[in-house]
């Protein structure tokens, strides 16, 4: 209690840059500017209920779910490999895993464009082997690929940090009692790693459902996701009210999904990143 | 109690101090904030200007008029010189967002050809100095498109599925669709717009991507067969890839002018006029035109051009080719309809 003042700068920061903007977004989303001044309305939310926009919402959630599932399938074994017993090898692996993240996110996504293009690296290679070119860029697959590539570390690292904390003696005890490797995994390791899995899922799902850069670059502007819709309303069209309403809806969805997730995460151990 | 108050107050003071200090440092030298289209200048002329006048230039770029307009309107950027197109200039004039130019400070204005003065968007030449002009048309790769291209309809041809690049710019993309359907690019008729929206949605499965400046890399590399491009970009792409040809479809297209203006919020109008005058200097105007390939309204710069470019029908079309072309009108509040249609087409 004595050191309470340490938190004051953060409280000021929070009020200035989190609370006030949130109130502004909420205010914009329920008002409209007319000649008689600003009046309250729910028409922006009503507009979002039109089928065109709902389909954007479902498309975003659908792609984000696919991305999260793929990240989990790829990320869990990866986390187990990282958690191998040899400390020296483990550190090298983690370094190799993290180094690509040091590069700029946009640059990495652009790199995928040159790989996937019709005359890009992959197609040139296919042609050399005598296969015809494939349309790899500008489709759902390319967008999901870009998301998985960019967000995979957010799945692997929380799982890894939880796996790392599991007491070896628990595993040894299970082995002593006659469990085979699969049973050990199913009955001991996996249940204990659940907090990491949960926080990994949240950390992948949230950026995936709101991304707009990946869908614009790798989707060629055809796969409007909810992030693109918000960006478009603010930067191109200048309809801040509708943009704010979409943002509010987005926030509610994220809050809901976090609520569902935390229900499963009863032990509140978190994955180290939360 | 007292001690508790000290820290928040101190923190606030510190924030204030940092904010005021950071705004002080800039006073010694004028910094001119210039906001132009991406890829729309020979960047070597900027250091030249800085050296001659001792004014620092902060150069930023935008990719569509709407992009720029929204930013200025919302009070962002503190820009001193902008390069919008005709209809956006008109809109900004109507909304009192532009400063009147003092033409005495821009003596090089005399080089601007007569046909580019007193245009509808600025009938008295009070606000703008033309920078470039051009058309909108179809650029196609002659190795992939064997038939003659004469109509916008080719962009709706199943044969070229996933080989078409559209512009990610609402007035342009909706405009050419309206033209294809035989309507005006400036229509305010809801039925005509509805028809354009349906046509664009029908076209969507055929489109490879909606692009901005990256159209250049794509077309030069032969990634697509057909693209909607501005004439100046077409000139540049034809330099890089000889298989490319440009056509203004017979239904007509958009004839446009980009001009330099000063926003009313600018605090450095004198310096901004100096910059505009510098851009109209024959040498500099030539450098820019030669570099970006767009069509110049500048008489002296035009004379200096390589005859090959000066006679290029892509950049300097005959007047007869332009009869069906229209200049974009400011639609004022009706633009919300276009916004909505484009949002829905993209979201579909």
Interface residues (C-beta under 8 A of the other chain):
Chain A: X4 X5 X8 X9 X12 X52 X53 X55 X56 X117 X118 X119 X135 X137 X138 X220 X221 X222 X224 X228 X229 X232 X233 X234 X235 X236 X237 X238 X239
Chain B: X3 X4 X7 X8 X11 X12 X15 X64 X66 X67 X69 X70 X71 X73 X74 X162 X168 X170 X204 X207 X208 X209 X210 X211 X221 X222 X223 X336 X339 X342 X343 X344 X346 X347 X348
